[in-house]
Amino acid sequence: MTQAALTISSKNYSSWSLRGWLLCRMAGLDFEEVLVEMNDDARQELLLLSPSVLVPRLTHNDVTVWDTLAIAEYLNEVTPDAGLWPVDIADRARCRAVSGEMHSGFHNLRSALPMNLKARHERFKIFSGARPDVERVKTIWAECLEASGGPWLFGENPTVADAMYAPVCSRFRTYAVELEPKLAAYAEMVLAWPLMLEWTEGALAEPDEIVELEVEF
Ligand SMILES: N[C@@H](CCC(=O)N[C@@H](CS)C(=O)NCC(=O)O)C(=O)O
């Protein structure tokens, strides 16, 4: 029998855990969630099982995969019919490019607008250094939706790109980032995605905010 486990940390704060979890669910993987709690003494020990000492980490049979993009590629190989990447080669290339941008960039956005599903900051002033990142996300969404016709970035079904940008939808809601109607509709759809609602329910059930985590995480 297949055995799979995904090591994640806080559902409220850990955007990479969210991405890895969405990808596993989108792939239809039957997996156990291994949650390393913020205050857990065993946390460092558990994280050390991931060579990067980061979450998410997927174990599937005898295979261990860390790093979210590697997890996406692995899941695509074991569940090729799940449609994690678009079918069309040009769409697939663009999907990989925008997913790669999220994976390797947007540092200012990530540090200035940390994910915090529980929080709402209606009058948040975005640090000037993060504004180009916010604008770049808007451009990516607008171009993808225009090219695919939506409602997801690459058409009728969610792909890796939607999982990559799902935490950004949550950040934009938390920090009240203004979006034009088409982009607002996209972000709202992602936040109302049953998988997102399930994850958010878990985030809301976590103990209240830990002050030192109100920073990049
Ligand atoms: N590039 C990594 C980033 C993973 C990452 O930064 N994970 C954070 C949580 S969102 C983490 O594990 N931080 C260390 C810690 O929790 O102790 C990936 O794609 O998986």
The ligand as an SDF file (V2000), in Angstrom:
LIG
                    3D

 20 19  0  0  0  0  0  0  0  0999 V2000
   11.9960   27.1910   -1.4920 N   0  0  0  0  0  0  0  0  0  0  0  0
   11.3740   26.4440   -0.4110 C   0  0  0  0  0  0  0  0  0  0  0  0
   10.8700   27.4040    0.6410 C   0  0  0  0  0  0  0  0  0  0  0  0
   10.3600   26.6900    1.8630 C   0  0  0  0  0  0  0  0  0  0  0  0
   10.2750   27.6050    3.0870 C   0  0  0  0  0  0  0  0  0  0  0  0
   10.8300   28.7090    3.1110 O   0  0  0  0  0  0  0  0  0  0  0  0
    9.5780   27.1040    4.1130 N   0  0  0  0  0  0  0  0  0  0  0  0
    9.4550   27.8290    5.3800 C   0  0  0  0  0  0  0  0  0  0  0  0
    8.0160   27.8490    5.8550 C   0  0  0  0  0  0  0  0  0  0  0  0
    6.9490   28.7560    4.7980 S   0  0  0  0  0  0  0  0  0  0  0  0
   10.2340   27.0910    6.4520 C   0  0  0  0  0  0  0  0  0  0  0  0
   10.2840   25.8780    6.4670 O   0  0  0  0  0  0  0  0  0  0  0  0
   10.8920   27.8410    7.3430 N   0  0  0  0  0  0  0  0  0  0  0  0
   11.7140   27.2750    8.3980 C   0  0  0  0  0  0  0  0  0  0  0  0
   11.0040   26.8760    9.6210 C   0  0  0  0  0  0  0  0  0  0  0  0
    9.7740   26.7670    9.6040 O   0  0  0  0  0  0  0  0  0  0  0  0
   11.6880   26.6280   10.6050 O   0  0  0  0  0  0  0  0  0  0  0  0
   10.2660   25.5810   -1.0170 C   0  0  0  0  0  0  0  0  0  0  0  0
    9.9610   25.8000   -2.1910 O   0  0  0  0  0  0  0  0  0  0  0  0
    9.7330   24.6710   -0.3930 O   0  0  0  0  0  0  0  0  0  0  0  0
  1  2  1  0
  2  3  1  0
  2 18  1  0
  3  4  1  0
  4  5  1  0
  5  6  2  0
  5  7  1  0
  7  8  1  0
  8  9  1  0
  8 11  1  0
  9 10  1  0
 11 12  2  0
 11 13  1  0
 13 14  1  0
 14 15  1  0
 15 16  2  0
 15 17  1  0
 18 19  2  0
 18 20  1  0
M  END
$$$$
